[in-house]
């Protein structure tokens, strides 16, 4: 927390970059789950994964790093589901120039 506060001194700062997966942000691995299991997630939503029994079990299972194949299969299935989400196009939607501000 101290490191994040030092790096993000102002709520108005929208240019500072912070690793969402400290320690293994350059690789696609199970390090995220190890951080969440140690209560070292960056976002409130990371902490909430431990609040629900089913997501807690999932986090703790993958925090061990012993179930890589299961994780990658789950990730692939989730990407297929995300691809089926109805995306707004044309005048119905927009690509934001800054994610926190409507164009």
C-alpha positions in Angstrom: 0.0 0.0 0.0 2.8 2.4 0.9 4.4 1.8 -2.5 1.2 2.5 -4.3 0.5 5.7 -2.3 4.0 6.9 -3.1 3.6 6.2 -6.8 0.0 7.6 -7.1 0.3 10.7 -5.0 -2.8 12.4 -6.4 -6.2 11.1 -7.4 -6.1 13.6 -10.3 -3.0 11.9 -11.8 -4.2 9.8 -14.8 -0.8 9.3 -16.4 1.1 7.2 -13.8 1.2 3.5 -14.7 1.1 0.8 -12.0 1.6 -2.9 -12.5 -1.7 -4.8 -12.1 0.2 -8.0 -11.5 3.3 -6.9 -9.5 6.2 -9.4 -9.8 5.1 -11.1 -13.0 3.5 -8.3 -15.0 5.7 -9.2 -18.1 4.5 -12.8 -18.2 1.1 -14.4 -18.6 1.1 -16.8 -15.6 -0.7 -17.6 -12.3 1.3 -15.0 -10.3 -1.9 -12.8 -10.1 -3.6 -15.5 -8.1 -0.6 -15.9 -5.7 -0.8 -12.1 -5.1 -4.5 -12.1 -4.4 -4.2 -15.1 -2.1 -1.6 -13.1 -0.1 -4.0 -10.2 -0.1 -1.7 -8.2 -2.3 -4.2 -7.4 -5.1 -4.1 -3.9 -6.5 -7.9 -3.4 -6.9 -10.9 -3.7 -4.6 -12.3 -6.3 -6.9 -9.1 -8.4 -6.4 -9.9 -8.6 -2.6 -13.5 -9.4 -3.3 -12.5 -12.6 -5.0 -11.6 -13.9 -1.5 -15.0 -12.9 -0.1 -17.1 -15.5 -2.1 -16.5 -19.2 -1.3 -16.5 -20.3 -5.0 -14.1 -17.6 -6.2 -12.0 -18.0 -3.1 -11.5 -21.7 -3.8 -10.6 -20.9 -7.4 -8.0 -18.3 -6.4 -6.5 -20.5 -3.8 -6.4 -23.5 -6.2 -4.5 -21.4 -8.8 -2.3 -19.6 -6.4 -0.4 -22.9 -6.0 0.6 -22.8 -9.6 -0.1 -26.5 -9.9 -3.1 -26.2 -12.2 -1.7 -24.3 -15.2 -3.5 -26.3 -17.8 -6.8 -25.8 -16.1 -6.2 -22.1 -15.9 -5.3 -21.7 -19.5 -8.3 -23.8 -20.6 -10.6 -21.6 -18.4 -9.0 -18.4 -19.9 -9.5 -19.6 -23.4 -13.2 -20.4 -22.7 -13.7 -17.0 -21.1 -12.2 -15.2 -24.2 -14.7 -17.1 -26.4 -17.5 -15.9 -24.1 -16.2 -12.3 -24.1 -16.1 -12.4 -27.9 -19.8 -13.2 -27.9 -20.7 -10.0 -25.9 -22.7 -7.6 -28.0 -20.4 -4.7 -28.9 -22.0 -1.4 -29.6 -21.0 -0.1 -33.0 -21.6 3.0 -35.2 -23.7 5.6 -33.4 -24.6 3.2 -30.6 -21.2 3.2 -29.0 -17.8 4.8 -29.0 -14.1 4.1 -28.5 -13.0 6.4 -25.7 -9.8 8.4 -26.1 -9.4 8.3 -22.3 -11.1 5.4 -20.6 -12.3 7.5 -17.6 -13.9 10.2 -19.8 -16.8 10.1 -22.3 -15.6 11.6 -25.6 
